[in-house]
Amino acid sequence: MALLESNELYVWGYNAEGQLGLGNTVRSLIPIVNPNTESLSISKIFAGYLSASALITTDNKIYVWGYSAYGRLGFPASMNTPKELPTSINNEYNDIVFGDYHTLIGTKEGYIYGIGSNA
């Protein structure tokens, strides 16, 4: 993934779990704009281990998509389009790290939150 200054999110590569967020599982050998993120003002992007992706918006929302085994993305099933992760925490998110069956979310305040198996 690559985020341009114009706020366009380009994706490419293997897509068996929908990790490109294009609404399908067709791989792309060339970078293409993800139309499912065009309405979002993106601050940071995260391409993760085992076919998962995420982003944080400038208004502090987290969107996830791809492989969600064991609830590792906060949802019971994999998704091939970005979906907002519901949160009730008033911290500013700044990092997302994917593990085999879990995801860790870090905040600027120094907190780490986990979702998924054994998180």
N, C-alpha and C positions, 0 to 999 in steps of 0.2 A: 504494500500500500504506500501511497505517497499523497501528501496533502499540499496543494499549491497555495500560494499567497492569495489566489482568487477564491479560495475556499472550496475548490473542486477536489474531491477525493477520487484518486485513480486507483484501480485495483486490477490485479492480474495474477495468474497462476492456477494451481490445482484448486478445484472447487467442489469436491465430492460431498462436503458437509455444508455447503452454502456459505462458506467463510468469506467469499467475496461480497456477499450481501446484495446480490443482483436479483434475487427472487427466483433463482434456478440453481442447478448444480452442474452447469456447463463450464468447463475450464476456459480461461482466456490466455492466449499466448502473448497478447499485446495489452498494454495498459489502456483501460477504458474508464470513463467517468461513471461513478456509481450514482445513478439517478435517484436512488432511495435516500440519499443524504443531502440532496440539493437544498432542501428547506432548512437545514440545520446550520448554525454558526459553530464551526468545529474549532476546538482549542487544541486537542491532542488526539492522536490515533495510536492504536495498539494492535499489532498482528501477533497472535499468540500461538503457543504450542498446541499441538493436536487440533488444528483447524478451527480456531476461534478468533474472533476479532471484536474490537470495541473502540469507542471514542468517547471523549468528554467534550461537551459543548461549552461555549463561553458563558452560558447561564447555569453551569454546574450540573448538567444532567448527563447520565451515563446511558449509552446505547450499546447493546451487545448483539452478536449474531454468530452463527456457525454451530459447531458441535457442543451439545449441552448435556452429555452423559452425566449422571449422578447429580444433576442440578447445578453443574459447575458455572453456568451463566445466570443462575437465579430462576430458571424456568425448567419445567420437566421434560421438554423436548427441544431438539435442535431447530434452528430457524435460519432461513435463507434470505431474510431481510432484517435490517436493524430494528430492534425493539427496545423501548425505553425500560431500563431497570428501575422498578419502583424503590425509592429510598425514603427514609424518614430522618435522615441525619443532617444536621445543619453545619457540616464541615465542608471545606473546599477540597474536592478530589483532585489529585495530581498524578496518580500512577495506578496502573492496572497490570497485574502479572497473572498469567495462566499457568496452572499446574495440570497434572494428569486428570484429576477429577475435582478440582477446586479452582477458585479464582480469588486472588487477594486484591483489595482496593486500598490504596494509601491516600492519606489526606495531608494537606499542608500543615495541619496542626500536629502531625506525628502519629495519628491513629492508623491502625490497619484493621480492615474488616474482611472477613472471609465468607464465601458462599460455596456450596457444594459439599462433597463428601469429606467428612472429618474436618471441616472448617469451623 
